[in-house]
Amino acid sequence: MIFRPSREDMKLIGWGIGRVILGIGIIMTVPLVVAVVSTEWNVVLDFLVGITACVTFWLVAENTCHVKKDLTWFHGLIVASAGWLFAMGFGAIPHFLSGHFKSYLDACFDLMSGYTTTGLYLLQDLDHVAYGTNMWRHLLSYAGGQGIIVIALTFLFAGTAGAFKIYASEGKEEKLLPNVIRTARAIWMISLTYLVVGSFFLWLGLMWGGMAPGRGFLHSVWLFMGAWSTGGFAPQSLNLLYYHSFIIEMITLGIFVIGSFNFALHYSVWTGRRTEVFKNIEVRSFAITSLIATFMLSIGFGKMGLYTSLTEFFRKGFYNLVSGHTTTGNSTVFSTSFFGEFGFIAMCAITIAMAIGASACSTGGGLKGLRMGIFTKSLWGDIRRLVSPESSVIMEKVHHVHDIWLDDALVKGTMLIIISYVVIYSVGGLLGTIYGYSPSVAFFDATSAGSNTGLSAGLTTPLMPALLKVYYIFEMWAGRLEFMSVFALFGMGIALVKGRRTGTR
């Protein structure tokens, strides 16, 4: 029997979403300051409108929805899933007002792409975007990499016993510290430390290449935010190809590989457990799948006679492969090169790498290395059971910060998520094919959207059909939240329509 959510439930959900939107308004103050310093007064007005809208929504929610009740798992799931949608709508206000978008839908597309660290974009004339707007693009990607719920937890949910519910509902299941608020702040400590170090080295690299110090500083911060968050945004339309710098490519490669690892792994290394890097199932999974995909890429390039020198293969092939595998989306080739030059086998290698993706509880997307490890170990266990005596007890485990024994519930849950990803990739690819795009291009871009990668073979443009834009927004949203809270939101919608009234939950 399905029960309809009570009025108190809806008010508590509204209160939680209000706190999330306030967090978005707080973040907008950073590009506002950049716009003021740069004397971009139209942009200042854009962000003042956006901040006012966010604060107004929060005030209404705070005064009409607050109840003396803590968040349950149900509320946490809904706040996480619906919170991202509300954050997209409010965050798109400055974008739309900038005049660089055909429609509000396009602005929402870019906001969801940034929040989910995808990196696909529909913004027009990127090379002439104001500094304040460019800061907003990269900052929302950087913040989205930590999770917009983590932002709210860090500042706005202190003392809430139900905070872990919405933390886990955003796809982050591991607490680095016993207290989830302290965990959220530890995530920010890790990210901000890397921000300072990584931006400094990028700044040196850009100045070495001849860029002016002031402009180089902004570009270094933006490039770091795009790489660390595995979001792939860059301040120029040519992405990394704009810089023509081997040094910048090497630094960003290191940043997005490190950024794609689990925050729990980072914390283990920071606290002295460095051997975890070699034992962790996700690191091993990433190494193995990267080697297989690189082998496929080399075969594909060999058949096409493309990038025959080691330097070319590394800069044009391997870099983009790892960028796809970490679900970053930074690219050193034109988007049309994936379809026009790489050939079918090389495109398949990158598509598979994007589909698998990065680590759980990281800034990356995709199926995740942990799930690939669980799936492989479970399959190996089934094979062992088939060839072992019936009386044998076969148990498999994976090491991820600590040993995890594989039981039926864990394996079934893992398979549900894997199947869900495969479904959204496939539906997106079929939808693109129906609209007349080449199947290779359609499945490449659909996988990129669903895995939160951002590489494009040329399909994702402002001229793409509106239905594809909406579906890609859904893919980015569902893929980033890893489905559970999305299922809960749809379930609540059904309960509101068909559920029975009840006085208690």
N, C-alpha and C positions, 0 to 999 in steps of 0.2 A: 504494500500500500504506500502511495506517495503522499506526503503531507505538504501542504502549501506553506512557504516561509511566512512567519508571523510579521506583523508590523514592526516589532522590536528588532527582528532579524534584519529587515530592510534598513532600518535607521542605523544600526550598528555598521552595516556594510557601507552606507552612505558616509558615516563618520570616518571610517578608515580610508575611503577613496578621497575624501576631503583633505586628509593629512598628506596623501600622496601628491595631490595637485598643489598643495602648498609647497611641497618639496620642489616641484617643477618651477613654481614661481621664484623660489629662492635661487635656483640655478640660473634663471634668466638674468639675475643681477650681474653675473660675470660678463656676458656679452654686452650688457647695458653699459658697464664701465668701459669696456674696450671701445664701444661706439662713441662714448663721451670723449675719451682721450683722443680718438681719431677724428673728432668733430664731425661725425656722421649723424646729423641731427634728425634726418628722416628715420634712420635706423633706431635712434634713441626713442623716438615716438612709437615705433613698432613694438619695442620691448616694454615700454611703459603700458601700452594697451594690453599686451600679453600678461604682464605681472598683475595689472589691475583685475583682469578676468580671473586669474588663478586665485588671488587673495579674496575676491568677492565670492567665488564658489566655496572656498574654504570657510569663510565666515558664515555663509548660509548653512553649510553642512555642520559646522561646529555648534551652531545655535539651534538647529532643528533636529539633528540626528543623534546627538550624544545621549547615551543611556548608561546606567550603572550595571554594565555587564561586560565580561571580557570576551575576546575573540575565540571562537572554536575553530576546528579544522574547516568546517563548512564556510564560516565567515572568511577565514584566511584565504581559502581557494578563490572565493568570489572577489575579494578585495584585490588579489594579485591579478586575476584575469581581466576583470572589468577596469581595474586601476590603470592598466596599460592602455586600454582603449580611450579612457577619459584623458590620460596624459597625452596621447597622440593628438586628440582634438584640441586641447588647450595649447600644447606646444607648437602646433602648426600655425597659430595666429601670427606670430612675427614673421614666419616664413612666407605665408600668403601675402601679408602686407608689404613684403619686400619687392614685389613686382616681378619676381623671377620664376613664377609658376603659372601654367595655363589655367589651373583651377585649384580649388581648395582640396579636392581629392589628391591632386599631385603633391600638394604641400603635406597632406596627411601621409602619403606614401613615403616621402623622405623622412618624416618624423618617425614613423614606425621602423623604417630602415635604420635610422640612427639609434633609436632606443634598443633595438634588437641586435645591434652591431652587425648589420647585414652589409651596408655599403652601396647597394644599388641606389641610384638617384634619378629624379626626373627634373631637377633644377636646371634652368636654362641660363646660358651665358655665365658659367661658373667662373671663368677667368676674370670676370669683372664684378664679382660679388664683393660687397662691403666687408671690411674687417670684422665688424660686429656680427654680421650674419654668418661669416665663415667660422668665427669662434663658436657660435651657437651650434652649427653643424657638428663640429668636432667635439665640443663639450658634451652634447647629448649622447654622442657615440661612446665617449669615455665614461660618462656616468651610467649609461645603459650597460656597459660591460660589467660594472660592479652590480648592476641591478637597481632599478629605480625604487624598488621596495627597500633595498639596503640603504639607499639615501634617506628614505623616510624613517627607517629604524634607527639610523645613526643619530638623527636629530629630533625626531618628532614622536617616537613611540616609547621613550624611556620609561621604565617602570611597568610596562604592560606585560602581564604574564602570558598573554596570547601572542606575543610578538613572534615566537618561533613558528607559529602557524603560517603567517604570511611570508616569513623568510623562506621556509621550505616550499611553500606554494609557488614561489617564483622559480623553482627548479634548483634551488640550493639546499641540499639535504644534510650537509655536514657543518657542525659547529667546530670552529677552531679552538674556541674557549667555552667553558661551561655556560656562560651567559651569552645569549644570542645578540644582545646589544653590543657587548664587547667584541663579539665575533664580527659584526658589521663594521665596527671601528677598526678592528685589526685588518680587515680587507682593505679599508681605505688607507691605512698606514702603509701596507705593502704597495698599493698602487701609486700613492703619492711619492714614496721614496723612489720607485722606479721612474716616475715622471721626471723628477729632478735630474737623476743620473742620465736617463736615456735622452732627454731633451738637450742636455749639455753636449753630449757627444754628437748628436745630430746637428746642433748649432755649429760646432767646430767643423763638421764635415761640409755644411752648406757654405760657411765662410771660406773654407779651403777652395771650394768651387767657384768663388767670386761673388757670392750673394752679400748684399749690404747687411751689416749687423742687426739693425732693427727689423728688417723684413725677414732675415734669416732666423731671428729669435721666434717670431710668430710661426713661421713655417716649421721650425723644429718642434715646437709645442704641438702644433696641429698634426704633424706626421707621427709624433710619438702617440698621441691620443688615438689616431686611426689604427696604428700598428698594435699597440698594447691591448686595446679593446677588441682586437681582431675584427675591427669594423671596416677598415679599408678606405675610409674617406680620405681625400687629399685635397689641398687647396687649389689645385689646377685640374683642368679637364683631362689632361694626359696622364694623370696619376703619377706614378714613379717614373714613367717615361719622360716626363717634363725635365727631370733633373739630370739625366744622362750621366749618373754618377755611380760608379761601382762601390764607392765608400758608403753612400747613402743606402744602396741596396743591401749591402752586408749588414749595416747597423739595423735597418728595419727588419731584415730577416731574423736576426737574433732577438729583436724585441717581440715580434709576433709569435715566434716559437716559444719563448719564455711565457708570453702572455696567454698562450693557449693551454698552459698546464694548470692543473687543479690548485685552487688557493690553499687547500690543505697540504699539498705537496710543497708549495712555497713556504708555508708556515713551518713545516717539518725541517726544511733546509735552514730556515732562519733560526730555528731553535737548536741546531746542531746535529740533526739526524740526516746527514747528507747521503748516507747509503740508501735512503729511501728512493733517491733518483734512479738507482739501478734495479731496485726490487719492485718498483711500482708497476702494476699491470698496465696502466695507461701509457707510461713511457715506453714499455716494451711493445705494446700494441701499435703505438705511433711509429716506432722504429721499423717494425716489420711491414706494416702497410705502406709506409713511405718507400721502402726498398722495392716492394712489389710494384707500386705505381711508377716509380722511377724506371724500372725495367720495362714496363709497358710503354712509357713515354719514349724511351730510347729506341724501342722497336718501331713505334709510330714515326718518329723523326727519321729513322733510317729508311723506312719505306718511302717517305716523302723527300728524302735528300735535304732535310732542313736542319739548320744549326749543327753543322758537322764538327765545328771546333769545340773544345772543352769549355772555353770561356763563353761562347754563344749558348751552348747547351745549358750552362749554369745560369746565365743571366736571363735568358728568354724562355727556357724550359723548366728547369728545376725550381727556380725562384717562384714561378707562377704555380707550379704543382704544390709546393709547400705552402704558398699563400692560400691555395684552395683547401689543402688538408687541414690547416689551422683555422679555416673559415674566416680568413682575413679579408681577402679581396684586393689587396695592393697588386698592381699589375705593371709589368715592364713592356707590354706589347699593346697594340691597338685592339679594341674589343673584337673587331671583325677578323683579326688574325686567327682567333681560336677556330673559327669555322672555315675561313678562306685559306689558311696556310697549314694549320696543325694536322689536319687529317682526322679520320674517324678514330683510330686507335689512341692517338694522343689525347683527343677530346674525351674519350671514354676514361682514360687514366685520370684526368683531372676531375671529371664528373664523379667517378667512384670515390676519389679522395675527398671531394666536397661532401658527398653523401655521408661518409664515415665521420668526418669532422674532428673536433678537438677533444678536450677532457671534460668530464663532468665537473660541476661547480667551478667553472672557469669563465672567462669572457667569451669563449667560443661556442659554436653550435654543432649541429649534426647529430648522428647516432651516438657519438661519444666512444672514446677508446675503452672506457670501463665496460660498456655494454657489449662491445665487440669481444673483449676478453671473457666476459661471462658467457656469451653465446658460444665462443670457441671451446672454452673449458667444459661447458655443459655437453656440447657435441662430442668432445673427446671422452667424457665420462660415459655417454651412451654407447659409444663404440667399445669401450672397455667392458661394460656390462654384458654386451652381446658375446664377447669372446671369453668371458670368465664363467666359472661354475655358478650355478644358480644360488648357492649358499653364500657367495661372496658379497660383502658390503662395500660398494664403491662410492666414495665421496670425493668431490673435487672442491678446490678452494682457489681463490685469487688473492693476491696481496695488494691492498690499496690503503696505505697508511697502516692498516692492520690486516690480519688474515680474515677473509670473508668466506665462510662455507656456503656452498651453493645448495639451496633447498628448492623445492618445487615452486613455492610462492615467489622467490626471487627470480627464478628463471622465467616463470610465466609473466611476471611484471615486466621483465626486460624485453621479452618477445612482444608484448603488447605495444611498448613504446617503439621498438624497431619496426613493427608492422605499420604503426601509425605514420612514421616518417616515410616509409616506402609508399604508402597510399597517397600522402600529400604530394610527394615528388611525382608520382605517376599521373595523378589527376592534373597537376599543373602542366606536365609535359603533353598529355593528351589534349588539354584545352588549347595550348599553344599550337599544336599540330592542326587542330580543327580550324583555327584562325588562319591557317595557310603557311605558318612558319615551318622551316625544315625540322624534322624530328630531332636531329642532333642539337640544333639551336634551342628548340623548345624545351627539351629535357635538361639541357645544360643550364639554362636560366631558371627553370622551375626548381631544379635541385639547388642552385645557388640561393634562391629566395628561401626555400624551406630549411636549408642548413645554415642560414644566416651568414652566407659567405660574401657575396657582392661582386664576384666576377661575372661578366656578361659577354655573351657571344654576339651581341648586337640587337637582341630582341627588346631589352628594357630601355625604352625611350619615351618621351612625352607623347609620341604618336601611337603607342601601343593601345589596344582596345581597353575601354574602361573596365570591362569585366575582368580582364587579366590583371589590371592594376588592383582591383578589389581582392581578387583571389591571391595575388602575391602578398598583399597586406595581411590576409588571413594566414598564409603560409609562414610569413616572418613572425607573426604573433604566436601562432600555435607552436612553431618549431622552437622559439626561444623559451616558452613556458613549459615545453616538454609535455604538453597535452593534458595532464591530470587536472589542472585548474581550469583548462578550457572545457573539458568534459563536465566539470562541476558547474560551470556557468551555463552550458546548454541544458544540463539537468535541472538547474534552478528555473530556467525559462519554461521548461515543460511542467515543473511543479507549480509555477505561478498560474499556468493555464488549466492544468488538469488535476492538480493536487487537492486533497481534502483539507478543509479548515481544521485547525486544532489550537487549543489554548496554550499548549506547551510543546516544546521540541523534545 
